[in-house]
Amino acid sequence: MRFRLTSGLAGIIALATLVSAAGCGDDDGIGTRYRVSGKVTYKGEPVTKGTVTFMPTDQGGGRTATGDLQSDGSYTLTTATARDGALPGKYRVSISAVEIDRSVTKNKTGGMYRVDLLAKAPRKVLVPLKYGDPNSSGLTAEVKPESNTCNFNLSD
């Protein structure tokens, strides 16, 4: 009986390994993505919270890629899987950076955040709002079939 349990467990592990390996390749139908990273600064200082979004200029081709800003102003883009980069092509770029005071949404009894209060929470805009719209930001980038560095130095 022990032999069957071990064989069954080994079979399950082998099947799980095959299934997980199948999802790791570039053969996901999207195309080859290339690393895109960089830094965002506003008035010379790193933007430490927010999102960088690359929107393809060709509406029929490409895919949107996004990256979260880190504490040093850096980001790395994701299209389908974490930090997989972006498809080659030209993009309009938006940068949204808003700091939300979540302390006012905290439930005093359970320590949980109340989502219903989040919309009313005080916000601090970290960069001018025009940068949050790819049509008004004036920011563009081109992703080439290589590792790409795209820095954005924002001003008023």
C-alpha positions as CSV (number, residue, x, y, z in Angstrom):
1,M,0.0,0.0,0.0
2,R,2.9,2.4,0.8
3,F,4.3,1.8,-2.7
4,R,1.0,3.0,-4.4
5,L,0.8,6.1,-2.2
6,T,4.3,7.0,-3.1
7,S,3.8,6.3,-6.8
8,G,0.6,8.4,-6.7
9,L,2.3,11.3,-5.0
10,A,5.2,11.1,-7.4
11,G,2.7,11.2,-10.3
12,I,1.0,14.3,-8.9
13,I,4.3,16.1,-8.4
14,A,5.4,15.2,-12.0
15,L,2.1,16.4,-13.4
16,A,2.3,19.7,-11.4
17,T,5.8,20.2,-12.6
18,L,4.8,19.8,-16.3
19,V,1.8,22.1,-15.9
20,S,3.8,24.8,-14.3
21,A,6.6,24.5,-16.8
22,A,4.1,24.9,-19.7
23,G,3.2,28.4,-18.5
24,C,6.8,29.7,-18.2
25,G,7.8,30.0,-21.8
26,D,7.4,32.8,-24.3
27,D,4.9,30.8,-26.2
28,D,1.9,32.5,-24.7
29,G,0.7,34.0,-28.1
30,I,1.6,37.6,-27.1
31,G,5.0,37.8,-28.6
32,T,8.5,38.4,-27.3
33,R,8.8,41.1,-24.7
34,Y,11.9,43.0,-23.9
35,R,13.0,44.4,-20.5
36,V,12.0,48.0,-20.0
37,S,13.1,49.8,-16.8
38,G,14.0,53.3,-15.8
39,K,13.5,56.1,-13.3
40,V,10.9,58.8,-12.9
41,T,11.8,62.1,-11.3
42,Y,9.8,65.3,-10.7
43,K,11.8,68.5,-10.3
44,G,14.9,66.4,-9.9
45,E,13.5,64.2,-7.0
46,P,12.5,60.5,-7.4
47,V,8.8,59.9,-7.7
48,T,8.4,57.2,-5.1
49,K,4.8,56.1,-5.5
50,G,2.6,55.6,-8.6
51,T,2.4,53.8,-11.9
52,V,4.1,54.1,-15.3
53,T,1.9,53.0,-18.2
54,F,3.0,52.4,-21.8
55,M,0.1,52.6,-24.3
56,P,0.9,51.4,-27.9
57,T,0.5,54.2,-30.5
58,D,-0.8,51.6,-33.0
59,Q,-4.2,50.6,-31.7
60,G,-4.2,47.4,-33.7
61,G,-0.9,46.1,-32.5
62,G,0.9,45.9,-29.2
63,R,-0.3,45.7,-25.7
64,T,-0.3,48.0,-22.7
65,A,2.5,47.5,-20.2
66,T,2.7,48.9,-16.7
67,G,5.2,49.2,-13.9
68,D,4.9,50.3,-10.2
69,L,7.2,53.0,-9.0
70,Q,9.6,52.0,-6.2
71,S,11.0,54.1,-3.4
72,D,13.9,55.2,-5.5
73,G,11.7,56.2,-8.5
74,S,12.6,53.1,-10.5
75,Y,10.2,50.9,-12.4
76,T,10.2,47.8,-14.5
77,L,7.4,47.1,-17.0
78,T,5.0,44.2,-17.0
79,T,2.8,43.1,-19.9
80,A,1.6,39.6,-19.0
81,T,3.8,38.2,-16.2
82,A,5.7,40.1,-13.6
83,R,8.6,42.2,-15.0
84,D,8.4,40.6,-18.4
85,G,8.9,43.9,-20.3
86,A,7.0,45.2,-23.3
87,L,6.5,44.3,-26.9
88,P,8.7,46.3,-29.4
89,G,7.1,49.4,-30.8
90,K,6.2,53.0,-30.1
91,Y,4.3,54.0,-27.0
92,R,2.6,57.0,-25.4
93,V,3.4,57.1,-21.7
94,S,1.4,58.2,-18.7
95,I,2.6,58.5,-15.1
96,S,0.1,58.6,-12.3
97,A,1.4,59.4,-8.9
98,V,-1.0,60.0,-6.1
99,E,-0.4,59.3,-2.4
100,I,-3.6,58.2,-0.5
101,D,-3.8,58.8,3.3
102,R,-5.2,55.4,4.2
103,S,-5.1,56.1,7.9
104,V,-8.6,57.6,7.7
105,T,-10.0,54.4,6.3
106,K,-8.7,52.2,9.1
107,N,-11.3,50.4,11.2
108,K,-10.4,51.1,14.8
109,T,-11.7,47.8,16.1
110,G,-10.3,45.3,13.6
111,G,-7.3,47.1,12.0
112,M,-8.9,46.5,8.6
113,Y,-9.1,49.1,5.9
114,R,-12.7,50.2,5.0
115,V,-12.9,50.3,1.2
116,D,-16.1,52.5,1.4
117,L,-14.0,55.3,2.9
118,L,-11.1,55.0,0.5
119,A,-12.7,57.2,-2.2
120,K,-13.1,60.0,0.4
121,A,-9.5,59.7,1.8
122,P,-7.3,62.7,1.5
123,R,-4.9,62.5,-1.5
124,K,-1.7,64.2,-2.4
125,V,-0.9,64.5,-6.1
126,L,2.9,63.9,-6.5
127,V,3.2,65.0,-10.2
128,P,1.0,67.3,-12.3
129,L,-2.2,65.5,-13.4
130,K,-1.4,66.1,-17.1
131,Y,1.1,63.3,-16.8
132,G,-1.6,60.8,-15.9
133,D,-3.2,60.9,-19.4
134,P,-1.1,59.5,-22.3
135,N,-2.8,62.0,-24.6
136,S,-1.8,65.0,-22.6
137,S,1.5,63.9,-21.0
138,G,3.7,64.6,-24.0
139,L,5.7,61.5,-23.0
140,T,6.7,58.9,-25.6
141,A,9.0,55.9,-25.7
142,E,10.1,53.3,-28.2
143,V,10.8,49.8,-27.1
144,K,13.5,48.1,-29.2
145,P,14.2,44.3,-29.4
146,E,16.9,44.6,-26.6
147,S,17.0,45.7,-23.0
148,N,15.6,49.3,-22.8
149,T,16.1,52.1,-20.3
150,C,13.4,54.8,-20.4
151,N,13.9,57.6,-17.8
152,F,11.4,60.4,-17.4
153,N,12.3,63.8,-15.9
154,L,9.1,65.6,-15.2
155,S,8.5,69.3,-14.5
156,D,5.5,71.7,-14.3
